[in-house]
Amino acid sequence: MKVAVIGGTGLIGSQVVTLLNAEGHQAVPHSPATGVDLLTGDGLAGALDGADVVVNLSNSPVFDETAVPFFRTSMDNLLAAAASAGVGHAVILSIVGVDRVPGYAYYRAKVLQEDLLKAGPVPYSIVRSTQFDEFLNRQISDAAKDADPVRLPATKVQPVASADIARAVADVVVGAPLNATRNVAGPEVFSIAELGRITLAEWGDPRRVVEDAPEADDEARILQPGDEASISKTPYREWLAGR
């Protein structure tokens, strides 16, 4: 199977490419650095030539209202090129609960991306993920810089290792199009403050973590999945110990 992975050099994309190639598929990473630009359409025809599946793991460089035209243009270009090339399956990565928070501009942009895919000419699959361990770890690191005590919100999260999401995406890629959405989440629920305590302890950092009340905006950005979600295998402590 030949797979074109747009955004194939990023955190998830690079792992998806490695997994698929290790299993005997031909997964090719594409990005602006390789001459493929979703906003202009440059390089898309060549990237999708002969591809059975296209995976779009690209992301907007900003998270405000300008994300809306980014996803509209990039998806319009991708779907037109995929249909012209005869690609039989298009896969994107999205966010758990993204359609439940219309007040957050970036989430509206991701919903638009999903809707364009659903209405497009190519059979599709959508994988939605909770927040990555890597991103939450970075948030904790940023909050801990020169802070004593370290203040983190009580917002509940169900973090997932990026390696587990890459595995979930790769599994969807090699299957038949879902023409539906699959939610994937980590195996445990924490507050971000709890994650901060676990992380600082692993680092041997004695500072105290103070839990702040979750802000409305925080609750909008980090949502837990429903009972129908696929639960990944890697606990946060195990992921952290392996860093």
Summary of the structure (lengths in Angstrom):
residues: 243
radius of gyration: 18.6
end to end distance: 32.5
largest distance: 58.3
contacts: 823
relative contact order: 0.14
helix: 43%
strand: 20%
